[in-house]
Amino acid sequence: MSTDSTPRYMQAAPVVAPLPSLVAPVPLRFQLSNGIDVVAVRRQVAPIVSLNLVLRTGADHDGADRAGLASLTAEMMDEGAGDRSTLEIAEVLERLGADLYLGAGRDGSQVTLQVPTEEFGAALEVAADIVLRPRLEADDWKRVVHDRLTALGQRRDQPESVADLVAALTLYGPQHPYGRPVDGFEATVGNLGLDDVRQFHATFWRPNNALISLSGDFDPAALRDQLERSFGDWKPGLLPPTPPTPTLPPLPRLVMVDRPGAPQSVVRVIAPGSSRHAPDRPGLSLLNVVLGGSFTSRLNFTLREKKGYTYGAGSSFSTHRRPSAFSARSSVFTQMTAPAVTDFLAEIDRMRTDDVTPDEITKARASLLGRTAEALSTSSGTAATFAEVGLYELPIDEPSRFIAAVAAIEAADIRALAGRYLDPSKLGIVIVGDRAVVEPHLREIGLPVPLMRGPDGELLAAD
């Protein structure tokens, strides 16, 4: 008889079972009389309906001198609409048990609504007023602009936000739609007027520029009529052409924003990436999970677990309508900035020189499958998933297509993608930290004199 007291189930490493298949829902699809595409998935798990109304225009149409306009337009739309003031809108939504949000991103704007099924019709009326009949009044504008300018001033004191802003500006340049923050700058917001918001709404908030995605416990037989009653009077309009995509500027090797006395350095390692429509997206998603897209990733293990430089490190490939960005990121102890940058570059290079292991690729596939399945496991997640499919005009079975593509990618494919996208000698490095402490050590590891920028991305004169 064995004297080993360890339970038998703990004596061997667990075996990863084959990944299950993703069974994505098949949505109901139709068009309203004014041309709005509708995608609807019925889920009777809970008496709730989630709706996303998505506009295919966001901050990408702002222009360099009008940054912040798309987001301010969205923010103004529920500051009074139809017969209701902003307080009356809040009161009726609270009475209905509804959550409503408006916002804008780089490629689109949206209204999201979640409401108990029995109040869906009443909440639709409120949402329709906000979309079709916003008041856009001067008193509300003064308050919204004041709040935005206050937030933009506070942004300069937030190192992570400063690092993101400077990284985008460094990679894309100021004339590129993705080189400017969605919420704008103090100078651009200060130059905007209420007429700009009214014009943006009148031009872009049109049914031929929109789609509706919803999921939950709705009545399929009544849905079309409910949406027609609320949005059928919305009139199409002529849309301006999409602005061209500027060429990316040369990428400087090192950019710094000085924060004297900062106990940490915020680090970004950046490079051009791919677009939402690129066939490389599934492979880059797998690559990223291994490199920095999960808690067990190489970057997090090396910088957090092994070296203790940080509480966490990660990476991402953003995938927007236009070619986008790779970014690796962390906040590290000031004295460890140069060693952390060295390890960032080494781990990125290792993606090009060493194949990922079978365990790494299995975990990465499982991670992406789990994230996709999780997004489809709730009404709000399902509505958001198909809203993104519609925003980027992808095939309706995109979730299943993505997971199938991920399953077919092997280690050699990931290594080839790393060779194509991640050359450590050509990556840009952005650091927000104490220059006096950090720069000498950066020079020791072979980095050049940094290009200095201020917290709003403004170029500073060389020393």
C-alpha positions as a Markdown table, in Angstrom:
| # | Residue | x | y | z |
|---|---|---|---|---|
| 1 | Met | 0.0 | 0.0 | 0.0 |
| 2 | Ser | 1.3 | 3.4 | -0.9 |
| 3 | Thr | 2.2 | 5.7 | 2.0 |
| 4 | Asp | 1.8 | 8.9 | -0.2 |
| 5 | Ser | -1.1 | 10.9 | 1.4 |
| 6 | Thr | -1.5 | 13.1 | -1.7 |
| 7 | Pro | -4.9 | 12.6 | -3.2 |
| 8 | Arg | -4.8 | 10.6 | -6.4 |
| 9 | Tyr | -6.4 | 13.3 | -8.5 |
| 10 | Met | -3.6 | 15.7 | -7.5 |
| 11 | Gln | -0.7 | 13.3 | -8.6 |
| 12 | Ala | -0.9 | 14.2 | -12.3 |
| 13 | Ala | -1.1 | 17.4 | -14.2 |
| 14 | Pro | -4.6 | 18.1 | -15.5 |
| 15 | Val | -5.3 | 17.3 | -19.1 |
| 16 | Val | -6.8 | 19.9 | -21.3 |
| 17 | Ala | -9.8 | 18.4 | -23.1 |
| 18 | Pro | -10.6 | 19.3 | -26.7 |
| 19 | Leu | -12.2 | 22.7 | -27.0 |
| 20 | Pro | -16.0 | 22.7 | -27.5 |
| 21 | Ser | -17.5 | 24.1 | -30.7 |
| 22 | Leu | -18.9 | 27.6 | -30.6 |
| 23 | Val | -22.5 | 27.7 | -31.5 |
| 24 | Ala | -23.3 | 31.3 | -32.3 |
| 25 | Pro | -27.0 | 32.4 | -32.4 |
| 26 | Val | -28.6 | 32.9 | -35.8 |
| 27 | Pro | -30.2 | 36.3 | -35.7 |
| 28 | Leu | -33.4 | 37.6 | -37.2 |
| 29 | Arg | -32.6 | 40.2 | -39.9 |
| 30 | Phe | -34.8 | 42.8 | -41.6 |
| 31 | Gln | -34.8 | 46.5 | -42.7 |
| 32 | Leu | -37.1 | 49.2 | -41.6 |
| 33 | Ser | -38.9 | 51.3 | -44.2 |
| 34 | Asn | -36.2 | 54.1 | -44.0 |
| 35 | Gly | -33.4 | 51.6 | -44.6 |
| 36 | Ile | -32.1 | 50.9 | -41.1 |
| 37 | Asp | -30.7 | 47.4 | -40.9 |
| 38 | Val | -32.0 | 45.4 | -37.9 |
| 39 | Val | -30.3 | 42.3 | -36.4 |
| 40 | Ala | -32.2 | 40.7 | -33.5 |
| 41 | Val | -31.4 | 37.6 | -31.3 |
| 42 | Arg | -34.1 | 36.3 | -29.1 |
| 43 | Arg | -33.0 | 35.2 | -25.7 |
| 44 | Gln | -35.6 | 34.2 | -23.1 |
| 45 | Val | -33.2 | 33.7 | -20.2 |
| 46 | Ala | -34.4 | 36.9 | -18.4 |
| 47 | Pro | -37.2 | 39.4 | -19.1 |
| 48 | Ile | -34.7 | 42.0 | -20.5 |
| 49 | Val | -34.1 | 43.6 | -23.9 |
| 50 | Ser | -30.7 | 45.1 | -24.8 |
| 51 | Leu | -30.6 | 47.4 | -27.9 |
| 52 | Asn | -27.6 | 49.1 | -29.6 |
| 53 | Leu | -28.3 | 51.7 | -32.2 |
| 54 | Val | -24.9 | 52.3 | -33.9 |
| 55 | Leu | -23.9 | 55.1 | -36.2 |
| 56 | Arg | -21.1 | 54.3 | -38.7 |
| 57 | Thr | -19.5 | 57.7 | -38.0 |
| 58 | Gly | -17.4 | 58.7 | -35.0 |
| 59 | Ala | -14.4 | 60.8 | -34.2 |
| 60 | Asp | -12.9 | 59.8 | -37.5 |
| 61 | His | -14.9 | 62.6 | -39.1 |
| 62 | Asp | -14.0 | 65.3 | -36.5 |
| 63 | Gly | -11.1 | 66.9 | -38.4 |
| 64 | Ala | -7.8 | 68.1 | -36.7 |
| 65 | Asp | -9.3 | 71.4 | -35.6 |
| 66 | Arg | -12.6 | 70.0 | -34.4 |
| 67 | Ala | -11.4 | 67.0 | -32.2 |
| 68 | Gly | -14.1 | 66.1 | -29.7 |
| 69 | Leu | -17.1 | 67.0 | -31.9 |
| 70 | Ala | -18.5 | 63.5 | -32.3 |
| 71 | Ser | -18.3 | 62.7 | -28.6 |
| 72 | Leu | -19.8 | 66.1 | -27.6 |
| 73 | Thr | -22.6 | 65.6 | -30.1 |
| 74 | Ala | -23.5 | 62.2 | -28.5 |
| 75 | Glu | -23.2 | 63.8 | -25.0 |
| 76 | Met | -25.5 | 66.6 | -25.9 |
| 77 | Met | -28.3 | 64.4 | -27.3 |
| 78 | Asp | -29.8 | 63.3 | -24.0 |
| 79 | Glu | -29.5 | 66.8 | -22.5 |
| 80 | Gly | -33.2 | 67.3 | -23.3 |
| 81 | Ala | -35.1 | 65.7 | -26.2 |
| 82 | Gly | -38.6 | 65.9 | -27.5 |
| 83 | Asp | -40.9 | 67.2 | -24.8 |
| 84 | Arg | -38.6 | 66.1 | -21.9 |
| 85 | Ser | -35.8 | 68.0 | -20.2 |
| 86 | Thr | -32.6 | 66.2 | -19.2 |
| 87 | Leu | -34.0 | 65.7 | -15.7 |
| 88 | Glu | -37.3 | 64.4 | -17.1 |
| 89 | Ile | -35.4 | 61.9 | -19.3 |
| 90 | Ala | -33.5 | 60.6 | -16.3 |
| 91 | Glu | -36.8 | 60.3 | -14.2 |
| 92 | Val | -38.7 | 58.4 | -16.9 |
| 93 | Leu | -35.7 | 56.0 | -17.5 |
| 94 | Glu | -35.5 | 55.4 | -13.7 |
| 95 | Arg | -39.2 | 54.7 | -13.5 |
| 96 | Leu | -38.9 | 52.2 | -16.4 |
| 97 | Gly | -35.9 | 50.5 | -14.9 |
| 98 | Ala | -33.9 | 51.4 | -18.1 |
| 99 | Asp | -30.2 | 52.1 | -18.6 |
| 100 | Leu | -29.4 | 54.4 | -21.5 |
| 101 | Tyr | -25.9 | 55.5 | -22.7 |
| 102 | Leu | -24.6 | 57.6 | -25.5 |
| 103 | Gly | -21.1 | 57.8 | -26.7 |
| 104 | Ala | -18.7 | 58.0 | -29.6 |
| 105 | Gly | -15.5 | 56.1 | -30.5 |
| 106 | Arg | -13.0 | 56.3 | -33.3 |
| 107 | Asp | -15.1 | 54.6 | -35.9 |
| 108 | Gly | -18.7 | 55.0 | -34.7 |
| 109 | Ser | -21.2 | 56.5 | -32.2 |
| 110 | Gln | -23.9 | 54.6 | -30.4 |
| 111 | Val | -26.9 | 54.6 | -28.1 |
| 112 | Thr | -27.3 | 51.6 | -25.9 |
| 113 | Leu | -30.5 | 50.7 | -24.0 |
| 114 | Gln | -31.3 | 48.0 | -21.6 |
| 115 | Val | -34.8 | 47.7 | -20.2 |
| 116 | Pro | -37.2 | 45.2 | -18.7 |
| 117 | Thr | -39.2 | 43.5 | -21.5 |
| 118 | Glu | -42.6 | 44.9 | -20.3 |
| 119 | Glu | -41.2 | 48.5 | -20.6 |
| 120 | Phe | -39.4 | 48.1 | -23.9 |
| 121 | Gly | -42.0 | 50.0 | -26.0 |
| 122 | Ala | -42.0 | 53.0 | -23.6 |
| 123 | Ala | -38.2 | 53.1 | -23.4 |
| 124 | Leu | -38.0 | 53.0 | -27.2 |
| 125 | Glu | -40.0 | 56.2 | -27.4 |
| 126 | Val | -37.5 | 57.9 | -25.1 |
| 127 | Ala | -34.6 | 56.6 | -27.2 |
| 128 | Ala | -36.2 | 57.7 | -30.4 |
| 129 | Asp | -36.7 | 61.3 | -29.0 |
| 130 | Ile | -33.0 | 61.3 | -28.1 |
| 131 | Val | -31.9 | 60.1 | -31.6 |
| 132 | Leu | -34.4 | 62.1 | -33.7 |
| 133 | Arg | -35.3 | 65.1 | -31.7 |
| 134 | Pro | -32.5 | 66.2 | -29.3 |
| 135 | Arg | -33.1 | 69.8 | -28.2 |
| 136 | Leu | -29.4 | 70.8 | -28.4 |
| 137 | Glu | -30.0 | 74.0 | -26.4 |
| 138 | Ala | -27.5 | 76.7 | -25.4 |
| 139 | Asp | -27.7 | 76.3 | -21.6 |
| 140 | Asp | -27.1 | 72.6 | -21.8 |
| 141 | Trp | -24.1 | 73.3 | -24.2 |
| 142 | Lys | -22.5 | 75.6 | -21.7 |
| 143 | Arg | -22.7 | 73.0 | -19.0 |
| 144 | Val | -21.4 | 70.1 | -21.2 |
| 145 | Val | -18.5 | 72.1 | -22.6 |
| 146 | His | -17.5 | 73.3 | -19.1 |
| 147 | Asp | -17.5 | 69.7 | -17.8 |
| 148 | Arg | -15.5 | 68.6 | -20.9 |
| 149 | Leu | -12.9 | 71.3 | -20.5 |
| 150 | Thr | -12.5 | 70.4 | -16.8 |
| 151 | Ala | -12.0 | 66.8 | -17.7 |
| 152 | Leu | -9.4 | 67.6 | -20.4 |
| 153 | Gly | -7.5 | 69.7 | -17.9 |
| 154 | Gln | -7.5 | 66.9 | -15.4 |
| 155 | Arg | -6.3 | 64.5 | -18.1 |
| 156 | Arg | -2.9 | 66.1 | -18.0 |
| 157 | Asp | -2.4 | 64.8 | -14.5 |
| 158 | Gln | -3.3 | 61.2 | -15.4 |
| 159 | Pro | -0.1 | 59.5 | -16.6 |
| 160 | Glu | -1.9 | 56.5 | -18.2 |
| 161 | Ser | -4.1 | 58.8 | -20.3 |
| 162 | Val | -1.2 | 61.0 | -21.2 |
| 163 | Ala | 0.8 | 57.9 | -22.4 |
| 164 | Asp | -2.1 | 56.7 | -24.5 |
| 165 | Leu | -2.6 | 60.2 | -26.1 |
| 166 | Val | 1.1 | 60.6 | -26.9 |
| 167 | Ala | 1.4 | 57.1 | -28.2 |
| 168 | Ala | -1.4 | 57.6 | -30.6 |
| 169 | Leu | -0.1 | 61.0 | -31.7 |
| 170 | Thr | 3.4 | 59.6 | -32.2 |
| 171 | Leu | 2.3 | 56.6 | -34.2 |
| 172 | Tyr | -0.4 | 58.2 | -36.4 |
| 173 | Gly | 0.5 | 61.9 | -36.5 |
| 174 | Pro | -1.8 | 64.9 | -35.8 |
| 175 | Gln | -3.6 | 64.8 | -39.2 |
| 176 | His | -4.7 | 61.1 | -38.9 |
| 177 | Pro | -8.1 | 60.5 | -37.4 |
| 178 | Tyr | -6.6 | 58.0 | -34.9 |
| 179 | Gly | -3.9 | 60.4 | -33.9 |
| 180 | Arg | -6.3 | 62.6 | -31.9 |
| 181 | Pro | -8.1 | 61.7 | -28.7 |
| 182 | Val | -11.8 | 61.1 | -29.2 |
| 183 | Asp | -12.7 | 63.6 | -26.4 |
| 184 | Gly | -10.5 | 66.3 | -28.1 |
| 185 | Phe | -8.1 | 68.9 | -26.7 |
| 186 | Glu | -8.9 | 72.0 | -24.7 |
| 187 | Ala | -8.1 | 74.1 | -27.8 |
| 188 | Thr | -10.3 | 72.2 | -30.2 |
| 189 | Val | -13.2 | 71.9 | -27.8 |
| 190 | Gly | -13.0 | 75.6 | -26.9 |
| 191 | Asn | -13.3 | 76.5 | -30.5 |
| 192 | Leu | -16.5 | 74.4 | -31.1 |
| 193 | Gly | -19.9 | 75.9 | -30.9 |
| 194 | Leu | -23.4 | 74.6 | -30.6 |
| 195 | Asp | -24.0 | 75.1 | -34.3 |
| 196 | Asp | -21.2 | 72.6 | -34.9 |
| 197 | Val | -23.0 | 70.0 | -32.9 |
| 198 | Arg | -26.3 | 70.7 | -34.6 |
| 199 | Gln | -24.6 | 70.4 | -38.0 |
| 200 | Phe | -22.9 | 67.1 | -37.0 |
| 201 | His | -26.2 | 65.7 | -35.8 |
| 202 | Ala | -28.1 | 66.8 | -38.9 |
| 203 | Thr | -25.4 | 65.4 | -41.2 |
| 204 | Phe | -24.4 | 62.1 | -39.7 |
| 205 | Trp | -27.2 | 61.0 | -37.4 |
| 206 | Arg | -29.2 | 59.5 | -40.3 |
| 207 | Pro | -30.9 | 56.1 | -40.7 |
| 208 | Asn | -28.8 | 55.3 | -43.8 |
| 209 | Asn | -25.8 | 55.7 | -41.6 |
| 210 | Ala | -27.1 | 53.5 | -38.7 |
| 211 | Leu | -28.0 | 50.0 | -37.7 |
| 212 | Ile | -29.9 | 48.5 | -34.8 |
| 213 | Ser | -28.8 | 45.4 | -32.9 |
| 214 | Leu | -30.9 | 43.9 | -30.1 |
| 215 | Ser | -31.1 | 40.8 | -28.0 |
| 216 | Gly | -33.3 | 39.5 | -25.3 |
| 217 | Asp | -36.9 | 38.6 | -24.5 |
| 218 | Phe | -38.7 | 40.5 | -27.2 |
| 219 | Asp | -41.8 | 39.5 | -29.2 |
| 220 | Pro | -40.6 | 38.7 | -32.7 |
| 221 | Ala | -44.0 | 39.2 | -34.2 |
| 222 | Ala | -44.3 | 42.7 | -32.8 |
| 223 | Leu | -40.7 | 43.9 | -33.1 |
| 224 | Arg | -40.8 | 45.4 | -36.6 |
| 225 | Asp | -43.9 | 47.4 | -35.8 |
| 226 | Gln | -42.4 | 48.6 | -32.5 |
| 227 | Leu | -39.2 | 49.8 | -34.2 |
| 228 | Glu | -41.2 | 51.4 | -37.1 |
| 229 | Arg | -43.3 | 53.4 | -34.7 |
| 230 | Ser | -40.3 | 54.7 | -32.9 |
| 231 | Phe | -37.8 | 55.2 | -35.8 |
| 232 | Gly | -39.9 | 55.1 | -39.0 |
| 233 | Asp | -40.1 | 58.9 | -39.2 |
| 234 | Trp | -36.3 | 59.2 | -39.3 |
| 235 | Lys | -35.3 | 60.6 | -42.7 |
| 236 | Pro | -32.2 | 59.5 | -44.7 |
| 237 | Gly | -29.7 | 62.1 | -45.8 |
| 238 | Leu | -26.8 | 62.7 | -48.0 |
| 239 | Leu | -23.5 | 61.6 | -46.3 |
| 240 | Pro | -20.2 | 63.2 | -46.8 |
| 241 | Pro | -17.4 | 61.1 | -48.2 |
| 242 | Thr | -15.1 | 59.3 | -45.8 |
| 243 | Pro | -11.9 | 61.3 | -45.2 |
| 244 | Pro | -8.7 | 59.8 | -46.7 |
| 245 | Thr | -6.3 | 58.0 | -44.5 |
| 246 | Pro | -3.0 | 59.9 | -44.2 |
| 247 | Thr | 0.4 | 58.2 | -44.5 |
| 248 | Leu | 1.9 | 57.3 | -41.2 |
| 249 | Pro | 4.8 | 59.6 | -40.2 |
| 250 | Pro | 8.3 | 58.2 | -39.4 |
| 251 | Leu | 8.2 | 56.5 | -36.0 |
| 252 | Pro | 10.7 | 58.0 | -33.5 |
| 253 | Arg | 12.6 | 55.5 | -31.4 |
| 254 | Leu | 12.0 | 57.2 | -28.1 |
| 255 | Val | 9.5 | 59.8 | -26.9 |
| 256 | Met | 9.2 | 61.1 | -23.4 |
| 257 | Val | 6.8 | 63.2 | -21.3 |
| 258 | Asp | 8.7 | 64.4 | -18.2 |
| 259 | Arg | 7.0 | 64.0 | -14.8 |
| 260 | Pro | 9.6 | 65.1 | -12.2 |
| 261 | Gly | 9.4 | 63.0 | -9.1 |
| 262 | Ala | 7.1 | 60.4 | -10.5 |
| 263 | Pro | 7.5 | 57.1 | -8.6 |
| 264 | Gln | 6.5 | 55.1 | -11.7 |
| 265 | Ser | 7.1 | 55.3 | -15.4 |
| 266 | Val | 4.3 | 54.5 | -17.8 |
| 267 | Val | 5.7 | 52.6 | -20.8 |
| 268 | Arg | 4.2 | 52.1 | -24.2 |
| 269 | Val | 5.9 | 50.2 | -27.0 |
| 270 | Ile | 4.1 | 50.9 | -30.3 |
| 271 | Ala | 4.1 | 49.9 | -34.0 |
| 272 | Pro | 1.7 | 49.9 | -36.9 |
| 273 | Gly | -0.9 | 47.1 | -36.8 |
| 274 | Ser | -3.7 | 45.9 | -39.0 |
| 275 | Ser | -7.4 | 46.8 | -39.6 |
| 276 | Arg | -10.6 | 45.1 | -38.5 |
| 277 | His | -11.1 | 43.6 | -42.0 |
| 278 | Ala | -7.5 | 42.3 | -42.3 |
| 279 | Pro | -7.2 | 38.5 | -42.8 |
| 280 | Asp | -4.4 | 38.6 | -40.3 |
| 281 | Arg | -6.7 | 39.4 | -37.4 |
| 282 | Pro | -7.3 | 35.9 | -36.1 |
| 283 | Gly | -3.6 | 35.1 | -36.1 |
| 284 | Leu | -2.6 | 38.4 | -34.5 |
| 285 | Ser | -5.3 | 37.8 | -31.8 |
| 286 | Leu | -3.6 | 34.5 | -31.0 |
| 287 | Leu | -0.2 | 36.0 | -31.1 |
| 288 | Asn | -1.3 | 38.8 | -28.7 |
| 289 | Val | -2.8 | 36.4 | -26.1 |
| 290 | Val | 0.6 | 34.6 | -25.9 |
| 291 | Leu | 2.6 | 37.8 | -25.8 |
| 292 | Gly | 0.6 | 40.1 | -23.6 |
| 293 | Gly | -3.2 | 39.5 | -23.9 |
| 294 | Ser | -3.7 | 37.4 | -20.8 |
| 295 | Phe | -2.6 | 37.1 | -17.2 |
| 296 | Thr | -0.4 | 34.1 | -18.0 |
| 297 | Ser | 1.2 | 35.9 | -21.0 |
| 298 | Arg | 4.9 | 36.1 | -21.6 |
| 299 | Leu | 5.1 | 39.9 | -20.8 |
| 300 | Asn | 3.1 | 39.6 | -17.6 |
| 301 | Phe | 5.1 | 36.6 | -16.4 |
| 302 | Thr | 8.5 | 38.2 | -17.1 |
| 303 | Leu | 7.8 | 41.8 | -15.9 |
| 304 | Arg | 5.5 | 41.0 | -13.0 |
| 305 | Glu | 6.1 | 37.4 | -11.8 |
| 306 | Lys | 9.7 | 36.9 | -12.6 |
| 307 | Lys | 11.2 | 40.4 | -12.3 |
| 308 | Gly | 8.8 | 42.2 | -10.0 |
| 309 | Tyr | 8.9 | 45.5 | -12.0 |
| 310 | Thr | 5.2 | 46.1 | -12.1 |
| 311 | Tyr | 1.7 | 44.9 | -11.0 |
| 312 | Gly | 0.9 | 44.0 | -14.6 |
| 313 | Ala | 2.0 | 44.2 | -18.2 |
| 314 | Gly | 0.1 | 43.5 | -21.4 |
| 315 | Ser | -0.3 | 44.2 | -25.1 |
| 316 | Ser | -3.0 | 44.6 | -27.8 |
| 317 | Phe | -3.6 | 44.9 | -31.5 |
| 318 | Ser | -6.3 | 47.5 | -31.9 |
| 319 | Thr | -8.4 | 46.7 | -35.0 |
| 320 | His | -10.4 | 49.6 | -36.3 |
| 321 | Arg | -11.7 | 50.4 | -39.8 |
| 322 | Arg | -8.4 | 51.8 | -40.9 |
| 323 | Pro | -5.0 | 50.1 | -40.2 |
| 324 | Ser | -4.4 | 50.5 | -36.5 |
| 325 | Ala | -1.8 | 49.8 | -33.8 |
| 326 | Phe | 0.2 | 47.4 | -31.8 |
| 327 | Ser | 0.9 | 48.5 | -28.3 |
| 328 | Ala | 2.6 | 46.8 | -25.3 |
| 329 | Arg | 2.2 | 48.6 | -22.0 |
| 330 | Ser | 2.9 | 48.7 | -18.3 |
| 331 | Ser | 3.6 | 51.0 | -15.4 |
| 332 | Val | 6.9 | 50.1 | -13.8 |
| 333 | Phe | 8.9 | 51.4 | -10.8 |
| 334 | Thr | 11.0 | 54.4 | -11.9 |
| 335 | Gln | 14.4 | 52.8 | -11.2 |
| 336 | Met | 13.4 | 49.7 | -13.2 |
| 337 | Thr | 12.3 | 51.6 | -16.4 |
| 338 | Ala | 15.4 | 50.7 | -18.5 |
| 339 | Pro | 15.4 | 47.0 | -17.5 |
| 340 | Ala | 11.7 | 46.8 | -18.2 |
| 341 | Val | 12.1 | 48.3 | -21.7 |
| 342 | Thr | 14.9 | 45.8 | -22.3 |
| 343 | Asp | 12.6 | 42.9 | -21.3 |
| 344 | Phe | 9.7 | 44.3 | -23.4 |
| 345 | Leu | 11.9 | 44.3 | -26.5 |
| 346 | Ala | 13.4 | 40.8 | -25.7 |
| 347 | Glu | 9.9 | 39.2 | -25.2 |
| 348 | Ile | 8.7 | 40.8 | -28.4 |
| 349 | Asp | 11.8 | 39.6 | -30.3 |
| 350 | Arg | 11.2 | 36.1 | -28.9 |
| 351 | Met | 7.9 | 35.9 | -30.7 |
| 352 | Arg | 9.9 | 36.2 | -33.9 |
| 353 | Thr | 12.6 | 33.8 | -33.1 |
| 354 | Asp | 10.9 | 31.0 | -31.0 |
| 355 | Asp | 7.8 | 29.1 | -31.8 |
| 356 | Val | 5.0 | 29.3 | -29.3 |
| 357 | Thr | 4.6 | 26.0 | -27.4 |
| 358 | Pro | 1.7 | 23.6 | -27.8 |
| 359 | Asp | 0.5 | 24.6 | -24.3 |
| 360 | Glu | 0.6 | 28.3 | -25.2 |
| 361 | Ile | -1.3 | 27.9 | -28.4 |
| 362 | Thr | -3.9 | 25.7 | -26.7 |
| 363 | Lys | -4.4 | 28.2 | -23.9 |
| 364 | Ala | -4.6 | 31.1 | -26.4 |
| 365 | Arg | -7.2 | 29.3 | -28.5 |
| 366 | Ala | -9.2 | 28.5 | -25.3 |
| 367 | Ser | -8.9 | 32.1 | -24.2 |
| 368 | Leu | -10.3 | 33.5 | -27.5 |
| 369 | Leu | -13.1 | 30.9 | -27.6 |
| 370 | Gly | -14.0 | 31.8 | -24.0 |
| 371 | Arg | -14.1 | 35.5 | -24.7 |
| 372 | Thr | -16.2 | 35.1 | -27.8 |
| 373 | Ala | -18.6 | 32.7 | -26.0 |
| 374 | Glu | -18.8 | 35.0 | -22.9 |
| 375 | Ala | -19.7 | 38.0 | -25.1 |
| 376 | Leu | -22.6 | 35.9 | -26.5 |
| 377 | Ser | -23.8 | 34.6 | -23.1 |
| 378 | Thr | -25.8 | 37.8 | -22.2 |
| 379 | Ser | -28.3 | 39.9 | -23.9 |
| 380 | Ser | -26.1 | 43.0 | -23.7 |
| 381 | Gly | -23.1 | 41.1 | -24.9 |
| 382 | Thr | -24.9 | 39.6 | -27.9 |
| 383 | Ala | -26.3 | 43.0 | -28.9 |
| 384 | Ala | -22.9 | 44.5 | -28.7 |
| 385 | Thr | -21.3 | 41.7 | -30.7 |
| 386 | Phe | -23.7 | 42.0 | -33.6 |
| 387 | Ala | -23.5 | 45.8 | -33.3 |
| 388 | Glu | -19.8 | 45.6 | -34.0 |
| 389 | Val | -20.4 | 43.1 | -36.9 |
| 390 | Gly | -22.8 | 45.7 | -38.4 |
| 391 | Leu | -20.5 | 48.7 | -37.7 |
| 392 | Tyr | -17.7 | 47.1 | -39.7 |
| 393 | Glu | -20.1 | 45.5 | -42.2 |
| 394 | Leu | -18.7 | 42.0 | -41.6 |
| 395 | Pro | -20.5 | 38.7 | -42.4 |
| 396 | Ile | -23.3 | 38.0 | -40.0 |
| 397 | Asp | -21.5 | 34.8 | -38.9 |
| 398 | Glu | -18.3 | 36.6 | -38.0 |
| 399 | Pro | -18.1 | 35.2 | -34.5 |
| 400 | Ser | -18.1 | 31.6 | -35.8 |
| 401 | Arg | -15.8 | 32.5 | -38.7 |
| 402 | Phe | -13.3 | 34.1 | -36.3 |
| 403 | Ile | -13.1 | 31.0 | -34.0 |
| 404 | Ala | -12.8 | 28.7 | -37.0 |
| 405 | Ala | -9.9 | 30.7 | -38.3 |
| 406 | Val | -8.3 | 30.7 | -34.9 |
| 407 | Ala | -8.5 | 26.9 | -34.7 |
| 408 | Ala | -6.7 | 26.6 | -38.0 |
| 409 | Ile | -3.6 | 28.7 | -37.0 |
| 410 | Glu | -0.5 | 27.0 | -36.0 |
| 411 | Ala | 2.7 | 28.0 | -34.3 |
| 412 | Ala | 4.6 | 28.7 | -37.6 |
| 413 | Asp | 1.8 | 31.1 | -38.6 |
| 414 | Ile | 2.2 | 33.1 | -35.4 |
| 415 | Arg | 5.9 | 33.3 | -35.8 |
| 416 | Ala | 5.5 | 34.5 | -39.4 |
| 417 | Leu | 3.1 | 37.2 | -38.3 |
| 418 | Ala | 5.5 | 38.3 | -35.5 |
| 419 | Gly | 8.2 | 38.6 | -38.1 |
| 420 | Arg | 5.9 | 40.8 | -40.3 |
| 421 | Tyr | 4.6 | 43.1 | -37.6 |
| 422 | Leu | 7.0 | 43.2 | -34.7 |
| 423 | Asp | 10.6 | 44.2 | -35.4 |
| 424 | Pro | 12.1 | 45.3 | -32.0 |
| 425 | Ser | 14.6 | 47.6 | -33.8 |
| 426 | Lys | 11.8 | 49.6 | -35.4 |
| 427 | Leu | 9.4 | 49.9 | -32.5 |
| 428 | Gly | 8.6 | 53.2 | -31.0 |
| 429 | Ile | 8.9 | 53.6 | -27.2 |
| 430 | Val | 6.9 | 56.2 | -25.3 |
| 431 | Ile | 7.7 | 56.8 | -21.6 |
| 432 | Val | 5.8 | 59.1 | -19.2 |
| 433 | Gly | 8.1 | 59.5 | -16.2 |
| 434 | Asp | 11.0 | 61.3 | -14.4 |
| 435 | Arg | 13.4 | 62.2 | -17.2 |
| 436 | Ala | 16.3 | 63.0 | -14.9 |
| 437 | Val | 16.2 | 59.6 | -13.3 |
| 438 | Val | 15.2 | 57.5 | -16.3 |
| 439 | Glu | 17.0 | 58.9 | -19.3 |
| 440 | Pro | 20.6 | 58.1 | -18.3 |
| 441 | His | 19.7 | 54.4 | -17.9 |
| 442 | Leu | 17.9 | 54.5 | -21.2 |
| 443 | Arg | 21.0 | 55.8 | -22.9 |
| 444 | Glu | 23.0 | 52.9 | -21.3 |
| 445 | Ile | 20.8 | 50.4 | -23.1 |
| 446 | Gly | 21.3 | 52.1 | -26.5 |
| 447 | Leu | 18.3 | 54.3 | -26.8 |
| 448 | Pro | 18.8 | 57.8 | -28.3 |
| 449 | Val | 18.1 | 61.3 | -26.9 |
| 450 | Pro | 14.3 | 61.3 | -26.5 |
| 451 | Leu | 11.9 | 63.5 | -28.4 |
| 452 | Met | 10.2 | 65.5 | -25.7 |
| 453 | Arg | 6.4 | 66.2 | -25.7 |
| 454 | Gly | 4.1 | 67.8 | -23.2 |
| 455 | Pro | 1.0 | 66.2 | -21.6 |
| 456 | Asp | -1.2 | 67.2 | -24.5 |
| 457 | Gly | 1.2 | 65.8 | -27.0 |
| 458 | Glu | 2.8 | 69.2 | -27.9 |
| 459 | Leu | 6.3 | 69.1 | -29.1 |
| 460 | Leu | 8.8 | 70.7 | -26.8 |
| 461 | Ala | 12.0 | 72.4 | -27.8 |
| 462 | Ala | 15.2 | 70.3 | -27.7 |
| 463 | Asp | 17.5 | 71.0 | -24.7 |
